Amino acid sequence: MLGEVSMLMIWGKLSDIFGRKLCTITSISLFTIFAGACGSSQSMTQLVPAGALSALAIVLYLPAKFPNHERDETSKDFGFKSLFSTNVFKRVDLLGAIILLVATALLSQHSKKPDSYTIGNRHFNAVFLGIPYFVTIFQLPQRFQVVDNTTALNAAFRLIPFTLLCPVGSIVSTVVAGKAKVPPIFLIMIGSGLQIVGFALLSTLTVSEVTPVSQYGFQVIAGFGVGINLSTLLLITPYSISEPADKAVAVSSITQFRILGGVLGIAIATAAYKSNILSNLDKILTKEQRSLILESTSMIKTFDPKVQMQIRGVFAEGYNIQFRILVAFAAAQIPSSLLMWQEKQIMV
């Protein structure tokens, strides 16, 4: 995630300077190379840097894909020829880019201590949206494996309703905003409401030998709400920027702060989860047994069925606390959306 969050605004500005075509081809080429490196990795030491660079490469492609029809006139004439122009390179603020890169990396690292985190009002919605999205795709599959005792592959399949409805929600919100001329700010509030309902329902899941079918419906509701806001925030940004040269940077900043919010959210959710399960596991296990389970949850199977059910119940409650936290952040998107309220609403 550090790879994704560190370069977005810098690359957005570079796409204004060197042109969309060059930056897009470069991003896709880098992603292809490092994705291949991920596939050929033989250890985590090899996989982690390759994965970070591939994630960085594909996310760099995003800022150039969402300008409106009145994009920067100067950028569309640039391409590979810009590589040989000294005037173009003079526009690159190398020192500023390095400072921004280092500051973002340090801020992401500081998310281990989220209580001192501050950010500007106009990025609140992106941060609050990033938290539910990233926490869900990281933590829900873990819940399926630990609480429902499924394999990693099965857990991935069970996450499909959420990941499938995210793009569906994005498509629907874009069509509604464009064709029906519904102000995007209202769509953002609707998406936030759906997230509140979906994550609140997910926080009620209990331990059972058979995973309830209803949880797939809960994922559909939450995923559709997240999808609405994912695309709507990107859609509204270019129309709220008066300077064409700033549009790519503005769009990339939304994506960057969303991912930064995801880093922060995972830190908060994991801290709450760990605190809860540690205190509750101490009530039924010795410290040695607890340490074994925390090292590998597969050790749960070594206990007798009654104790297994108690342990899985503790983990289930820990994951439910995480989803209650997501309800709070989903609700926070509504007042943060009101910060974008205007007398004449932006239309797309």
ZADO-1210 file (C-alpha; in nm, 4 decimals, padded with zeros to 6 digits):
<atoms>
<atom x="00.0000" y="00.0000" z="00.0000" code="MET" pos="1"/>
<atom x="00.2971" y="00.2297" z="00.0556" code="LEU" pos="2"/>
<atom x="00.3864" y="00.1717" z="-00.3078" code="GLY" pos="3"/>
<atom x="00.0394" y="00.2833" z="-00.4141" code="GLU" pos="4"/>
<atom x="00.0175" y="00.5893" z="-00.1933" code="VAL" pos="5"/>
<atom x="00.3635" y="00.7363" z="-00.2413" code="SER" pos="6"/>
<atom x="00.3672" y="00.8607" z="-00.6011" code="MET" pos="7"/>
<atom x="00.0124" y="00.9418" z="-00.7130" code="LEU" pos="8"/>
<atom x="00.0158" y="01.3217" z="-00.6999" code="MET" pos="9"/>
<atom x="00.3709" y="01.3343" z="-00.8357" code="ILE" pos="10"/>
<atom x="00.2773" y="01.1173" z="-01.1327" code="TRP" pos="11"/>
<atom x="-00.0396" y="01.3166" z="-01.1881" code="GLY" pos="12"/>
<atom x="00.1688" y="01.6307" z="-01.2332" code="LYS" pos="13"/>
<atom x="00.4175" y="01.4477" z="-01.4554" code="LEU" pos="14"/>
<atom x="00.1288" y="01.3455" z="-01.6816" code="SER" pos="15"/>
<atom x="00.0530" y="01.7166" z="-01.7270" code="ASP" pos="16"/>
<atom x="00.4146" y="01.7881" z="-01.8148" code="ILE" pos="17"/>
<atom x="00.5061" y="01.4904" z="-02.0345" code="PHE" pos="18"/>
<atom x="00.1589" y="01.4002" z="-02.1616" code="GLY" pos="19"/>
<atom x="-00.1010" y="01.1321" z="-02.0879" code="ARG" pos="20"/>
<atom x="00.0180" y="00.8905" z="-02.3562" code="LYS" pos="21"/>
<atom x="00.3765" y="00.8634" z="-02.2369" code="LEU" pos="22"/>
<atom x="00.2826" y="00.8294" z="-01.8693" code="CYS" pos="23"/>
<atom x="00.0108" y="00.5735" z="-01.9421" code="THR" pos="24"/>
<atom x="00.2380" y="00.3529" z="-02.1549" code="ILE" pos="25"/>
<atom x="00.5144" y="00.3802" z="-01.8954" code="THR" pos="26"/>
<atom x="00.2779" y="00.2796" z="-01.6132" code="SER" pos="27"/>
<atom x="00.1381" y="-00.0217" z="-01.7986" code="ILE" pos="28"/>
<atom x="00.4869" y="-00.1339" z="-01.9033" code="SER" pos="29"/>
<atom x="00.6173" y="-00.1129" z="-01.5460" code="LEU" pos="30"/>
<atom x="00.3135" y="-00.2992" z="-01.4156" code="PHE" pos="31"/>
<atom x="00.3619" y="-00.5795" z="-01.6697" code="THR" pos="32"/>
<atom x="00.7288" y="-00.6185" z="-01.5790" code="ILE" pos="33"/>
<atom x="00.6797" y="-00.6208" z="-01.2021" code="PHE" pos="34"/>
<atom x="00.3648" y="-00.8369" z="-01.2172" code="ALA" pos="35"/>
<atom x="00.5771" y="-01.0943" z="-01.3988" code="GLY" pos="36"/>
<atom x="00.8368" y="-01.0572" z="-01.1249" code="ALA" pos="37"/>
<atom x="00.5663" y="-01.1273" z="-00.8651" code="CYS" pos="38"/>
<atom x="00.4684" y="-01.4452" z="-01.0477" code="GLY" pos="39"/>
<atom x="00.8265" y="-01.5700" z="-01.0559" code="SER" pos="40"/>
<atom x="00.9037" y="-01.4819" z="-00.6927" code="SER" pos="41"/>
<atom x="01.0310" y="-01.7709" z="-00.4826" code="GLN" pos="42"/>
<atom x="01.0146" y="-01.6018" z="-00.1420" code="SER" pos="43"/>
<atom x="00.8440" y="-01.3180" z="00.0432" code="MET" pos="44"/>
<atom x="01.1694" y="-01.1207" z="00.0250" code="THR" pos="45"/>
<atom x="01.1370" y="-01.1224" z="-00.3540" code="GLN" pos="46"/>
<atom x="00.7573" y="-01.0873" z="-00.3625" code="LEU" pos="47"/>
<atom x="00.7134" y="-00.7798" z="-00.1404" code="VAL" pos="48"/>
<atom x="00.9231" y="-00.5272" z="-00.3406" code="PRO" pos="49"/>
<atom x="00.7935" y="-00.6626" z="-00.6726" code="ALA" pos="50"/>
<atom x="00.4347" y="-00.6378" z="-00.5484" code="GLY" pos="51"/>
<atom x="00.4865" y="-00.2842" z="-00.4205" code="ALA" pos="52"/>
<atom x="00.6319" y="-00.1700" z="-00.7518" code="LEU" pos="53"/>
<atom x="00.3576" y="-00.3375" z="-00.9571" code="SER" pos="54"/>
<atom x="00.0882" y="-00.1754" z="-00.7391" code="ALA" pos="55"/>
<atom x="00.2625" y="00.1587" z="-00.7769" code="LEU" pos="56"/>
<atom x="00.2801" y="00.1202" z="-01.1552" code="ALA" pos="57"/>
<atom x="-00.0887" y="00.0433" z="-01.2109" code="ILE" pos="58"/>
<atom x="-00.2120" y="00.3140" z="-00.9727" code="VAL" pos="59"/>
<atom x="00.0053" y="00.5700" z="-01.1534" code="LEU" pos="60"/>
<atom x="-00.2161" y="00.5036" z="-01.4557" code="TYR" pos="61"/>
<atom x="-00.5291" y="00.6322" z="-01.2781" code="LEU" pos="62"/>
<atom x="-00.4873" y="01.0131" z="-01.2672" code="PRO" pos="63"/>
<atom x="-00.4703" y="01.0420" z="-01.6455" code="ALA" pos="64"/>
<atom x="-00.7915" y="00.8462" z="-01.6950" code="LYS" pos="65"/>
<atom x="-01.0380" y="01.0769" z="-01.5255" code="PHE" pos="66"/>
<atom x="-01.0031" y="01.4315" z="-01.6602" code="PRO" pos="67"/>
<atom x="-01.3200" y="01.5839" z="-01.8014" code="ASN" pos="68"/>
<atom x="-01.3649" y="01.6928" z="-02.1622" code="HIS" pos="69"/>
<atom x="-01.1939" y="02.0259" z="-02.1019" code="GLU" pos="70"/>
<atom x="-00.8640" y="01.8778" z="-01.9926" code="ARG" pos="71"/>
<atom x="-00.5357" y="02.0666" z="-02.0043" code="ASP" pos="72"/>
<atom x="-00.4803" y="02.1711" z="-02.3664" code="GLU" pos="73"/>
<atom x="-00.1043" y="02.1793" z="-02.3197" code="THR" pos="74"/>
<atom x="-00.0773" y="01.8153" z="-02.2171" code="SER" pos="75"/>
<atom x="-00.2461" y="01.6522" z="-02.5147" code="LYS" pos="76"/>
<atom x="00.0240" y="01.7705" z="-02.7558" code="ASP" pos="77"/>
<atom x="00.2988" y="01.6107" z="-02.5515" code="PHE" pos="78"/>
<atom x="00.4142" y="01.2531" z="-02.5988" code="GLY" pos="79"/>
<atom x="00.7417" y="01.0785" z="-02.6573" code="PHE" pos="80"/>
<atom x="00.8821" y="01.3953" z="-02.8170" code="LYS" pos="81"/>
<atom x="00.8654" y="01.5625" z="-02.4765" code="SER" pos="82"/>
<atom x="01.1498" y="01.3397" z="-02.3592" code="LEU" pos="83"/>
<atom x="01.3868" y="01.5339" z="-02.5827" code="PHE" pos="84"/>
<atom x="01.2652" y="01.8805" z="-02.4848" code="SER" pos="85"/>
<atom x="01.4706" y="02.0665" z="-02.2257" code="THR" pos="86"/>
<atom x="01.1854" y="02.3126" z="-02.1705" code="ASN" pos="87"/>
<atom x="00.9623" y="02.0307" z="-02.0526" code="VAL" pos="88"/>
<atom x="01.2153" y="01.9050" z="-01.7988" code="PHE" pos="89"/>
<atom x="01.2461" y="02.2568" z="-01.6560" code="LYS" pos="90"/>
<atom x="00.8842" y="02.2253" z="-01.5386" code="ARG" pos="91"/>
<atom x="00.9671" y="01.9240" z="-01.3208" code="VAL" pos="92"/>
<atom x="00.9986" y="02.0257" z="-00.9556" code="ASP" pos="93"/>
<atom x="01.2396" y="01.7522" z="-00.8477" code="LEU" pos="94"/>
<atom x="01.2969" y="01.8884" z="-00.4967" code="LEU" pos="95"/>
<atom x="00.9241" y="01.9286" z="-00.4337" code="GLY" pos="96"/>
<atom x="00.8565" y="01.5764" z="-00.5599" code="ALA" pos="97"/>
<atom x="01.1193" y="01.4277" z="-00.3284" code="ILE" pos="98"/>
<atom x="00.9839" y="01.6196" z="-00.0277" code="ILE" pos="99"/>
<atom x="00.6265" y="01.5068" z="-00.1028" code="LEU" pos="100"/>
<atom x="00.7406" y="01.1461" z="-00.1497" code="LEU" pos="101"/>
<atom x="00.9308" y="01.1387" z="00.1793" code="VAL" pos="102"/>
<atom x="00.6481" y="01.3123" z="00.3681" code="ALA" pos="103"/>
<atom x="00.3906" y="01.0637" z="00.2377" code="THR" pos="104"/>
<atom x="00.6089" y="00.7668" z="00.3286" code="ALA" pos="105"/>
<atom x="00.6618" y="00.9011" z="00.6804" code="LEU" pos="106"/>
<atom x="00.2904" y="00.9739" z="00.7209" code="LEU" pos="107"/>
<atom x="00.2034" y="00.6185" z="00.6134" code="SER" pos="108"/>
<atom x="00.4578" y="00.4814" z="00.8594" code="GLN" pos="109"/>
<atom x="00.3126" y="00.7055" z="01.1320" code="HIS" pos="110"/>
<atom x="-00.0298" y="00.5442" z="01.0841" code="SER" pos="111"/>
<atom x="00.0836" y="00.2908" z="01.3446" code="LYS" pos="112"/>
<atom x="00.0025" y="00.5772" z="01.5837" code="LYS" pos="113"/>
<atom x="-00.3248" y="00.7020" z="01.4343" code="PRO" pos="114"/>
<atom x="-00.4321" y="00.9140" z="01.7296" code="ASP" pos="115"/>
<atom x="-00.2195" y="01.2107" z="01.6129" code="SER" pos="116"/>
<atom x="-00.3289" y="01.2005" z="01.2488" code="TYR" pos="117"/>
<atom x="-00.4518" y="01.5243" z="01.0936" code="THR" pos="118"/>
<atom x="-00.5594" y="01.6100" z="00.7396" code="ILE" pos="119"/>
<atom x="-00.7315" y="01.8816" z="00.5415" code="GLY" pos="120"/>
<atom x="-01.1112" y="01.8970" z="00.5256" code="ASN" pos="121"/>
<atom x="-01.1389" y="01.8531" z="00.1507" code="ARG" pos="122"/>
<atom x="-00.9790" y="01.5087" z="00.1659" code="HIS" pos="123"/>
<atom x="-01.1897" y="01.3756" z="00.4548" code="PHE" pos="124"/>
<atom x="-01.4313" y="01.1888" z="00.2297" code="ASN" pos="125"/>
<atom x="-01.1542" y="01.0125" z="00.0400" code="ALA" pos="126"/>
<atom x="-00.9884" y="00.9061" z="00.3654" code="VAL" pos="127"/>
<atom x="-01.3154" y="00.7851" z="00.5203" code="PHE" pos="128"/>
<atom x="-01.3970" y="00.5916" z="00.2014" code="LEU" pos="129"/>
<atom x="-01.0566" y="00.4259" z="00.1852" code="GLY" pos="130"/>
<atom x="-01.0914" y="00.2851" z="00.5358" code="ILE" pos="131"/>
<atom x="-01.4028" y="00.0646" z="00.4753" code="PRO" pos="132"/>
<atom x="-01.2804" y="-00.0512" z="00.1350" code="TYR" pos="133"/>
<atom x="-00.9305" y="-00.1613" z="00.2314" code="PHE" pos="134"/>
<atom x="-01.0194" y="-00.2981" z="00.5753" code="VAL" pos="135"/>
<atom x="-01.2912" y="-00.5156" z="00.4194" code="THR" pos="136"/>
<atom x="-01.0754" y="-00.6664" z="00.1460" code="ILE" pos="137"/>
<atom x="-00.7979" y="-00.7335" z="00.3972" code="PHE" pos="138"/>
<atom x="-00.9950" y="-00.8538" z="00.6999" code="GLN" pos="139"/>
<atom x="-01.3095" y="-01.0258" z="00.5705" code="LEU" pos="140"/>
<atom x="-01.1188" y="-01.3119" z="00.3991" code="PRO" pos="141"/>
<atom x="-00.9250" y="-01.3603" z="00.7231" code="GLN" pos="142"/>
<atom x="-01.2538" y="-01.3914" z="00.9084" code="ARG" pos="143"/>
<atom x="-01.3674" y="-01.6640" z="00.6713" code="PHE" pos="144"/>
<atom x="-01.0463" y="-01.8582" z="00.7332" code="GLN" pos="145"/>
<atom x="-01.0251" y="-01.8146" z="01.1104" code="VAL" pos="146"/>
<atom x="-01.3892" y="-01.8166" z="01.2191" code="VAL" pos="147"/>
<atom x="-01.5509" y="-02.0291" z="00.9468" code="ASP" pos="148"/>
<atom x="-01.2479" y="-02.2587" z="00.9064" code="ASN" pos="149"/>
<atom x="-01.2268" y="-02.2250" z="00.5270" code="THR" pos="150"/>
<atom x="-00.9261" y="-02.2428" z="00.2972" code="THR" pos="151"/>
<atom x="-00.7610" y="-01.9303" z="00.1553" code="ALA" pos="152"/>
<atom x="-00.9063" y="-02.0049" z="-00.1896" code="LEU" pos="153"/>
<atom x="-01.2555" y="-02.0550" z="-00.0480" code="ASN" pos="154"/>
<atom x="-01.2237" y="-01.7290" z="00.1463" code="ALA" pos="155"/>
<atom x="-01.1346" y="-01.5477" z="-00.1760" code="ALA" pos="156"/>
<atom x="-01.4442" y="-01.6881" z="-00.3469" code="PHE" pos="157"/>
<atom x="-01.6629" y="-01.5761" z="-00.0568" code="ARG" pos="158"/>
<atom x="-01.5387" y="-01.2183" z="-00.0980" code="LEU" pos="159"/>
<atom x="-01.6617" y="-01.2037" z="-00.4592" code="ILE" pos="160"/>
<atom x="-02.0008" y="-01.0416" z="-00.3753" code="PRO" pos="161"/>
<atom x="-01.8216" y="-00.7414" z="-00.2248" code="PHE" pos="162"/>
<atom x="-01.5545" y="-00.7066" z="-00.4937" code="THR" pos="163"/>
<atom x="-01.8076" y="-00.7627" z="-00.7734" code="LEU" pos="164"/>
<atom x="-02.0579" y="-00.5044" z="-00.6502" code="LEU" pos="165"/>
<atom x="-01.7910" y="-00.2343" z="-00.6106" code="CYS" pos="166"/>
<atom x="-01.7476" y="-00.1888" z="-00.9893" code="PRO" pos="167"/>
<atom x="-02.1214" y="-00.2367" z="-01.0414" code="VAL" pos="168"/>
<atom x="-02.1897" y="00.0490" z="-00.7994" code="GLY" pos="169"/>
<atom x="-01.9305" y="00.2619" z="-00.9772" code="SER" pos="170"/>
<atom x="-02.0934" y="00.2020" z="-01.3161" code="ILE" pos="171"/>
<atom x="-02.4444" y="00.2709" z="-01.1877" code="VAL" pos="172"/>
<atom x="-02.3455" y="00.5935" z="-01.0104" code="SER" pos="173"/>
<atom x="-02.1614" y="00.7218" z="-01.3177" code="THR" pos="174"/>
<atom x="-02.4589" y="00.6509" z="-01.5442" code="VAL" pos="175"/>
<atom x="-02.7060" y="00.8077" z="-01.3005" code="VAL" pos="176"/>
<atom x="-02.4906" y="01.1190" z="-01.2548" code="ALA" pos="177"/>
<atom x="-02.4355" y="01.1595" z="-01.6293" code="GLY" pos="178"/>
<atom x="-02.7672" y="01.0541" z="-01.7807" code="LYS" pos="179"/>
<atom x="-03.0170" y="01.1385" z="-01.5065" code="ALA" pos="180"/>
<atom x="-02.8248" y="01.4534" z="-01.4042" code="LYS" pos="181"/>
<atom x="-02.8411" y="01.3688" z="-01.0350" code="VAL" pos="182"/>
<atom x="-02.5948" y="01.5858" z="-00.8356" code="PRO" pos="183"/>
<atom x="-02.2999" y="01.3652" z="-00.7354" code="PRO" pos="184"/>
<atom x="-02.3133" y="01.4863" z="-00.3754" code="ILE" pos="185"/>
<atom x="-02.6511" y="01.3129" z="-00.3327" code="PHE" pos="186"/>
<atom x="-02.5083" y="00.9902" z="-00.4752" code="LEU" pos="187"/>
<atom x="-02.2222" y="01.0091" z="-00.2263" code="ILE" pos="188"/>
<atom x="-02.4693" y="01.0344" z="00.0611" code="MET" pos="189"/>
<atom x="-02.6698" y="00.7393" z="-00.0731" code="ILE" pos="190"/>
<atom x="-02.3508" y="00.5354" z="-00.1045" code="GLY" pos="191"/>
<atom x="-02.2562" y="00.6251" z="00.2525" code="SER" pos="192"/>
<atom x="-02.5982" y="00.5136" z="00.3766" code="GLY" pos="193"/>
<atom x="-02.5661" y="00.1774" z="00.2013" code="LEU" pos="194"/>
<atom x="-02.2237" y="00.1305" z="00.3580" code="GLN" pos="195"/>
<atom x="-02.3647" y="00.1974" z="00.7041" code="ILE" pos="196"/>
<atom x="-02.6358" y="-00.0654" z="00.6541" code="VAL" pos="197"/>
<atom x="-02.4024" y="-00.3226" z="00.4972" code="GLY" pos="198"/>
<atom x="-02.1234" y="-00.2982" z="00.7535" code="PHE" pos="199"/>
<atom x="-02.3706" y="-00.2865" z="01.0439" code="ALA" pos="200"/>
<atom x="-02.5194" y="-00.6146" z="00.9219" code="LEU" pos="201"/>
<atom x="-02.1736" y="-00.7687" z="00.8741" code="LEU" pos="202"/>
<atom x="-02.0940" y="-00.6821" z="01.2360" code="SER" pos="203"/>
<atom x="-02.3762" y="-00.9126" z="01.3515" code="THR" pos="204"/>
<atom x="-02.2251" y="-01.2345" z="01.2092" code="LEU" pos="205"/>
<atom x="-02.1747" y="-01.5114" z="01.4632" code="THR" pos="206"/>
<atom x="-01.9894" y="-01.8430" z="01.4773" code="VAL" pos="207"/>
<atom x="-02.1657" y="-02.1293" z="01.3007" code="SER" pos="208"/>
<atom x="-02.0652" y="-02.4544" z="01.1353" code="GLU" pos="209"/>
<atom x="-02.2298" y="-02.3374" z="00.8130" code="VAL" pos="210"/>
<atom x="-02.1649" y="-01.9827" z="00.6904" code="THR" pos="211"/>
<atom x="-02.5019" y="-01.8038" z="00.6671" code="PRO" pos="212"/>
<atom x="-02.6054" y="-01.7151" z="00.3138" code="VAL" pos="213"/>
<atom x="-02.7240" y="-01.3763" z="00.4402" code="SER" pos="214"/>
<atom x="-02.3643" y="-01.2550" z="00.4755" code="GLN" pos="215"/>
<atom x="-02.3364" y="-01.2510" z="00.0961" code="TYR" pos="216"/>
<atom x="-02.6309" y="-01.0124" z="00.0857" code="GLY" pos="217"/>
<atom x="-02.4616" y="-00.7958" z="00.3466" code="PHE" pos="218"/>
<atom x="-02.1513" y="-00.7837" z="00.1267" code="GLN" pos="219"/>
<atom x="-02.3630" y="-00.6836" z="-00.1732" code="VAL" pos="220"/>
<atom x="-02.5098" y="-00.3862" z="00.0147" code="ILE" pos="221"/>
<atom x="-02.1737" y="-00.2688" z="00.1494" code="ALA" pos="222"/>
<atom x="-01.9911" y="-00.3269" z="-00.1801" code="GLY" pos="223"/>
<atom x="-02.2515" y="-00.1397" z="-00.3830" code="PHE" pos="224"/>
<atom x="-02.2281" y="00.1583" z="-00.1464" code="GLY" pos="225"/>
<atom x="-01.8483" y="00.1610" z="-00.1591" code="VAL" pos="226"/>
<atom x="-01.8573" y="00.1373" z="-00.5392" code="GLY" pos="227"/>
<atom x="-02.0889" y="00.4373" z="-00.5671" code="ILE" pos="228"/>
<atom x="-01.8514" y="00.6583" z="-00.3739" code="ASN" pos="229"/>
<atom x="-01.5352" y="00.5210" z="-00.5354" code="LEU" pos="230"/>
<atom x="-01.6284" y="00.6527" z="-00.8784" code="SER" pos="231"/>
<atom x="-01.8368" y="00.9534" z="-00.7742" code="THR" pos="232"/>
<atom x="-01.5522" y="01.1217" z="-00.5856" code="LEU" pos="233"/>
<atom x="-01.3251" y="01.0802" z="-00.8866" code="LEU" pos="234"/>
<atom x="-01.6017" y="01.1940" z="-01.1197" code="LEU" pos="235"/>
<atom x="-01.6785" y="01.5161" z="-00.9336" code="ILE" pos="236"/>
<atom x="-01.3187" y="01.6288" z="-00.8799" code="THR" pos="237"/>
<atom x="-01.2272" y="01.7567" z="-01.2309" code="PRO" pos="238"/>
<atom x="-01.5485" y="01.9610" z="-01.2436" code="TYR" pos="239"/>
<atom x="-01.4634" y="02.1361" z="-00.9177" code="SER" pos="240"/>
<atom x="-01.1159" y="02.2502" z="-01.0306" code="ILE" pos="241"/>
<atom x="-01.0992" y="02.5757" z="-01.2260" code="SER" pos="242"/>
<atom x="-00.7374" y="02.5455" z="-01.3430" code="GLU" pos="243"/>
<atom x="-00.6985" y="02.2751" z="-01.6125" code="PRO" pos="244"/>
<atom x="-00.3337" y="02.2197" z="-01.5210" code="ALA" pos="245"/>
<atom x="-00.4350" y="02.1171" z="-01.1676" code="ASP" pos="246"/>
<atom x="-00.6965" y="01.8568" z="-01.2585" code="LYS" pos="247"/>
<atom x="-00.4694" y="01.5537" z="-01.2861" code="ALA" pos="248"/>
<atom x="-00.3055" y="01.6390" z="-00.9537" code="VAL" pos="249"/>
<atom x="-00.6466" y="01.6896" z="-00.7905" code="ALA" pos="250"/>
<atom x="-00.7767" y="01.3532" z="-00.9113" code="VAL" pos="251"/>
<atom x="-00.4584" y="01.1758" z="-00.8064" code="SER" pos="252"/>
<atom x="-00.4774" y="01.3374" z="-00.4617" code="SER" pos="253"/>
<atom x="-00.8238" y="01.1852" z="-00.4101" code="ILE" pos="254"/>
<atom x="-00.6859" y="00.8401" z="-00.4892" code="THR" pos="255"/>
<atom x="-00.3755" y="00.9007" z="-00.2798" code="GLN" pos="256"/>
<atom x="-00.5693" y="01.0083" z="00.0286" code="PHE" pos="257"/>
<atom x="-00.8106" y="00.7172" z="-00.0163" code="ARG" pos="258"/>
<atom x="-00.5211" y="00.4721" z="-00.0005" code="ILE" pos="259"/>
<atom x="-00.3670" y="00.6684" z="00.2849" code="LEU" pos="260"/>
<atom x="-00.7001" y="00.6338" z="00.4640" code="GLY" pos="261"/>
<atom x="-00.6823" y="00.2601" z="00.4011" code="GLY" pos="262"/>
<atom x="-00.3409" y="00.2451" z="00.5691" code="VAL" pos="263"/>
<atom x="-00.4767" y="00.4395" z="00.8652" code="LEU" pos="264"/>
<atom x="-00.7949" y="00.2300" z="00.8813" code="GLY" pos="265"/>
<atom x="-00.6115" y="-00.1014" z="00.8827" code="ILE" pos="266"/>
<atom x="-00.3936" y="00.0266" z="01.1678" code="ALA" pos="267"/>
<atom x="-00.6989" y="00.1321" z="01.3721" code="ILE" pos="268"/>
<atom x="-00.9007" y="-00.1830" z="01.2996" code="ALA" pos="269"/>
<atom x="-00.6074" y="-00.4138" z="01.3698" code="THR" pos="270"/>
<atom x="-00.5275" y="-00.2391" z="01.6979" code="ALA" pos="271"/>
<atom x="-00.8882" y="-00.2717" z="01.8193" code="ALA" pos="272"/>
<atom x="-00.9080" y="-00.6328" z="01.7001" code="TYR" pos="273"/>
<atom x="-00.5836" y="-00.7371" z="01.8662" code="LYS" pos="274"/>
<atom x="-00.6669" y="-00.5692" z="02.1954" code="SER" pos="275"/>
<atom x="-01.0031" y="-00.7461" z="02.2092" code="ASN" pos="276"/>
<atom x="-00.8861" y="-01.0970" z="02.1238" code="ILE" pos="277"/>
<atom x="-00.5851" y="-01.0808" z="02.3565" code="LEU" pos="278"/>
<atom x="-00.7983" y="-00.9933" z="02.6576" code="SER" pos="279"/>
<atom x="-01.0630" y="-01.2555" z="02.5764" code="ASN" pos="280"/>
<atom x="-00.8238" y="-01.5373" z="02.4851" code="LEU" pos="281"/>
<atom x="-00.6525" y="-01.4951" z="02.8222" code="ASP" pos="282"/>
<atom x="-00.9813" y="-01.6015" z="02.9855" code="LYS" pos="283"/>
<atom x="-00.9836" y="-01.9459" z="02.8217" code="ILE" pos="284"/>
<atom x="-00.6196" y="-02.0227" z="02.7306" code="LEU" pos="285"/>
<atom x="-00.2759" y="-02.0176" z="02.8868" code="THR" pos="286"/>
<atom x="-00.0192" y="-01.7695" z="02.7586" code="LYS" pos="287"/>
<atom x="00.1664" y="-02.0479" z="02.5764" code="GLU" pos="288"/>
<atom x="-00.1512" y="-02.1650" z="02.4020" code="GLN" pos="289"/>
<atom x="-00.2433" y="-01.8090" z="02.3123" code="ARG" pos="290"/>
<atom x="00.1006" y="-01.7479" z="02.1621" code="SER" pos="291"/>
<atom x="00.0695" y="-02.0604" z="01.9460" code="LEU" pos="292"/>
<atom x="-00.2677" y="-01.9483" z="01.8091" code="ILE" pos="293"/>
<atom x="-00.1469" y="-01.5952" z="01.7381" code="LEU" pos="294"/>
<atom x="00.1502" y="-01.7365" z="01.5456" code="GLU" pos="295"/>
<atom x="-00.0770" y="-01.9592" z="01.3358" code="SER" pos="296"/>
<atom x="-00.4551" y="-01.9818" z="01.3613" code="THR" pos="297"/>
<atom x="-00.4338" y="-02.3338" z="01.2170" code="SER" pos="298"/>
<atom x="-00.3407" y="-02.4395" z="01.5721" code="MET" pos="299"/>
<atom x="-00.7056" y="-02.3890" z="01.6701" code="ILE" pos="300"/>
<atom x="-00.7765" y="-02.7333" z="01.5230" code="LYS" pos="301"/>
<atom x="-00.5544" y="-02.8971" z="01.7860" code="THR" pos="302"/>
<atom x="-00.8004" y="-02.8140" z="02.0657" code="PHE" pos="303"/>
<atom x="-01.1117" y="-03.0115" z="02.1510" code="ASP" pos="304"/>
<atom x="-01.4335" y="-02.9043" z="01.9699" code="PRO" pos="305"/>
<atom x="-01.5790" y="-02.7153" z="02.2658" code="LYS" pos="306"/>
<atom x="-01.2659" y="-02.5034" z="02.3145" code="VAL" pos="307"/>
<atom x="-01.2398" y="-02.4535" z="01.9383" code="GLN" pos="308"/>
<atom x="-01.5871" y="-02.3016" z="01.9349" code="MET" pos="309"/>
<atom x="-01.4954" y="-02.0673" z="02.2204" code="GLN" pos="310"/>
<atom x="-01.1766" y="-01.9572" z="02.0454" code="ILE" pos="311"/>
<atom x="-01.3555" y="-01.8964" z="01.7152" code="ARG" pos="312"/>
<atom x="-01.6174" y="-01.6990" z="01.9068" code="GLY" pos="313"/>
<atom x="-01.3455" y="-01.4712" z="02.0431" code="VAL" pos="314"/>
<atom x="-01.2068" y="-01.4109" z="01.6948" code="PHE" pos="315"/>
<atom x="-01.5581" y="-01.3544" z="01.5566" code="ALA" pos="316"/>
<atom x="-01.6198" y="-01.0823" z="01.8137" code="GLU" pos="317"/>
<atom x="-01.2863" y="-00.9230" z="01.7225" code="GLY" pos="318"/>
<atom x="-01.3829" y="-00.9071" z="01.3553" code="TYR" pos="319"/>
<atom x="-01.7280" y="-00.7729" z="01.4462" code="ASN" pos="320"/>
<atom x="-01.5608" y="-00.4874" z="01.6342" code="ILE" pos="321"/>
<atom x="-01.3718" y="-00.4040" z="01.3158" code="GLN" pos="322"/>
<atom x="-01.6962" y="-00.3811" z="01.1189" code="PHE" pos="323"/>
<atom x="-01.8499" y="-00.1575" z="01.3856" code="ARG" pos="324"/>
<atom x="-01.5520" y="00.0719" z="01.3371" code="ILE" pos="325"/>
<atom x="-01.6264" y="00.0697" z="00.9632" code="LEU" pos="326"/>
<atom x="-01.9856" y="00.1725" z="01.0378" code="VAL" pos="327"/>
<atom x="-01.8508" y="00.4798" z="01.2163" code="ALA" pos="328"/>
<atom x="-01.6237" y="00.5734" z="00.9268" code="PHE" pos="329"/>
<atom x="-01.9007" y="00.5130" z="00.6738" code="ALA" pos="330"/>
<atom x="-02.1240" y="00.7448" z="00.8769" code="ALA" pos="331"/>
<atom x="-01.8442" y="01.0039" z="00.8853" code="ALA" pos="332"/>
<atom x="-01.8630" y="01.0252" z="00.5056" code="GLN" pos="333"/>
<atom x="-02.2015" y="01.1994" z="00.5301" code="ILE" pos="334"/>
<atom x="-02.0918" y="01.5127" z="00.7226" code="PRO" pos="335"/>
<atom x="-01.7679" y="01.5208" z="00.5224" code="SER" pos="336"/>
<atom x="-01.9806" y="01.5200" z="00.2051" code="SER" pos="337"/>
<atom x="-02.1623" y="01.8268" z="00.3333" code="LEU" pos="338"/>
<atom x="-01.8285" y="02.0108" z="00.3221" code="LEU" pos="339"/>
<atom x="-01.8665" y="01.9957" z="-00.0573" code="MET" pos="340"/>
<atom x="-02.2155" y="02.1479" z="-00.0489" code="TRP" pos="341"/>
<atom x="-02.2656" y="02.4428" z="-00.2834" code="GLN" pos="342"/>
<atom x="-02.5565" y="02.6709" z="-00.3564" code="GLU" pos="343"/>
<atom x="-02.5434" y="02.5459" z="-00.7157" code="LYS" pos="344"/>
<atom x="-02.4483" y="02.1791" z="-00.7077" code="GLN" pos="345"/>
<atom x="-02.1855" y="02.0431" z="-00.9460" code="ILE" pos="346"/>
<atom x="-02.3368" y="01.8469" z="-01.2352" code="MET" pos="347"/>
<atom x="-02.1545" y="01.6149" z="-01.4744" code="VAL" pos="348"/>
</atoms>
